Amino acid sequence: MEKMSHFCTHIRAAIACYVDMTPEQQALATMYAARKINTLHALHMTAKTPGGAETGAGELLQKMQQLDATYQKE
């Protein structure tokens, strides 16, 4: 539940910033967010496939999750 609360807080802040941006800045922000989401989806899919650990995707995903867990404790 705490992760969802953090997520909602960050999304509200991002939307507030987005509304105040120029159309050009909004377009850049949209492209950035889409690229990050696509990268995370690809990472999850690679980590789940057989041999995903050999590509480093599984290890990278674990490190990201550990970093998230460490951040949540602070």
C-alpha positions as CSV (number, residue, x, y, z in Angstrom):
1,M,0.0,0.0,0.0
2,E,2.9,2.4,0.8
3,K,4.3,2.0,-2.7
4,M,1.0,2.9,-4.2
5,S,0.8,6.0,-2.0
6,H,4.3,7.0,-3.2
7,F,3.4,6.4,-6.8
8,C,0.2,8.5,-6.5
9,T,2.1,11.3,-4.9
10,H,4.7,11.3,-7.6
11,I,2.1,11.1,-10.4
12,R,0.2,14.0,-9.0
13,A,3.4,16.1,-8.9
14,A,4.3,15.1,-12.4
15,I,0.8,16.0,-13.7
16,A,1.0,19.4,-11.9
17,C,4.3,20.1,-13.6
18,Y,3.0,18.8,-17.0
19,V,0.0,21.2,-16.9
20,D,2.4,24.2,-16.5
21,M,4.6,23.2,-19.4
22,T,4.6,24.6,-22.9
23,P,3.3,22.3,-25.6
24,E,6.9,21.6,-26.7
25,Q,7.9,20.6,-23.2
26,Q,4.8,18.5,-22.9
27,A,5.7,16.6,-26.0
28,L,9.2,16.0,-24.7
29,A,7.9,14.8,-21.3
30,T,5.5,12.5,-23.0
31,M,8.2,10.9,-25.1
32,Y,10.5,10.6,-22.1
33,A,7.8,8.8,-20.1
34,A,6.8,6.5,-22.9
35,R,10.5,5.6,-23.5
36,K,11.0,4.8,-19.8
37,I,7.8,2.7,-19.6
38,N,8.8,0.7,-22.7
39,T,12.3,0.1,-21.3
40,L,10.9,-1.2,-18.1
41,H,8.4,-3.5,-19.9
42,A,11.3,-4.8,-22.1
43,L,13.5,-5.4,-19.0
44,H,10.7,-7.4,-17.2
45,M,10.1,-9.5,-20.3
46,T,13.8,-10.2,-20.8
47,A,14.2,-11.1,-17.2
48,K,11.3,-13.6,-17.3
49,T,12.4,-15.4,-20.5
50,P,14.6,-18.5,-20.3
51,G,18.2,-17.3,-20.3
52,G,17.2,-13.9,-19.1
53,A,19.7,-14.1,-16.2
54,E,22.5,-14.6,-18.7
55,T,21.7,-11.3,-20.4
56,G,22.0,-9.5,-17.2
57,A,18.4,-8.4,-17.2
58,G,17.5,-10.5,-14.2
59,E,20.4,-9.1,-12.2
60,L,19.6,-5.6,-13.2
61,L,16.0,-6.0,-12.3
62,Q,17.0,-7.4,-8.9
63,K,19.3,-4.5,-8.2
64,M,16.5,-2.0,-9.1
65,Q,14.2,-3.8,-6.8
66,Q,16.8,-3.8,-4.0
67,L,17.4,-0.1,-4.5
68,D,13.6,0.5,-4.4
69,A,13.4,-1.5,-1.1
70,T,16.3,0.4,0.4
71,Y,14.7,3.8,-0.6
72,Q,11.4,2.7,0.9
73,K,13.0,2.1,4.3
74,E,14.4,5.7,4.5
